[in-house]
Amino acid sequence: MQIEDKSPKFELGKRMLEKQQLASLTELFDIVPYTPVAKALGINNQRLRNKIDDPRSFRVSELLDLAVLLDVDAIKLFALLHETIKKSVPAEG
């Protein structure tokens, strides 16, 4: 899976993800452009935004494809997803 004419933003997103400098998927997509990612994943922009808003809706295959697009270890992407989900779930009191 390739994206033609990758923006330098992909490389920045990759570096930040690898160095664990991102706190959530939202931060990743504040850097990486939605449209080429959505197109590469075979979904539209709104569907991608919905998945970012509710990261539990990502399919494993989509996350694996995203890891390939960003050229990152899928485990790092899954860790970021996990952190994003943990922050979105209210703490039990």
N, C-alpha and C positions, 0 to 999 in steps of 0.2 A: 504494500500500500504506500503510495507516494503522493505528495502534493506538489504540483508543478509550481515553480517559482515561489518557494518558501520565503516568507518574510523573515527578516532578522529577529523578529519577535519570537519565533519558534525556538531559536538558539538561546535567547534570553530566558524563556520559560523553562527550557531544558536545564540550563545551568542552575537556575533558582531551585528547581525541583530536586536536582541532584545534590545540592548543598543544603537542602531542607530549610530553605528561606521562605517558604510559602506556608501560610496558616490554613488555607482552604482552597477548594477547587475554584471558588469565585476569584481568588487572587490570581490563580493560574490564568483564568480566562479574562482577567483585566489586562493581561499581557498578550496572550495568544489570541489571534482573531477567530471569531466564531465561524464565519462563513466557510473558509477552506476546511476547517475541522468537520463541520456539519456535513459538508459535501462528501468528504472522504469517508465519513461514517455512514453515509447513505440516509441521512435524516435532514430535516429542514432546521433552519436557525431557531425557530420557536421551540421545537422539540428538544434541541440541545440545551436551550436556556431552561426549559422545564426540568431537564435532568440535572443541571447544575444546581437549580433551586432545591431539588429533592434528589440528592446523590444516590439514594437507595434505589432509584429507578434505573440506574445504569445497568446494562447487562454486562456480564463478565467479558463477553466477546468485544463489546464496545470499548471497554477499558483496555483490553489487550491491544486492540487496534490503535487506540490513542497513544499507548506506550510506544508502539512501532512508529507512529507519526512523529512523536517527539524524540524518538531514538533514546528512550530512557528505560531503565529497569522497571518492569511492570510492578515489582514489589514496592518501589518508591511511590508509584502512582496509587497503588492500593492503600499504602500507609497514609497518603494525603487524603484519600477518600474516607478512610476510617476516622481520621482526625476531624474532618468536616462533619461527618455524621455524629460523632461524639459531642461536638459543640452545638449541634442543632437539637439534641435530645435534652429536655429539661432534667436537671438533677433531681433525684428522688430525695425527699426530705424526711 
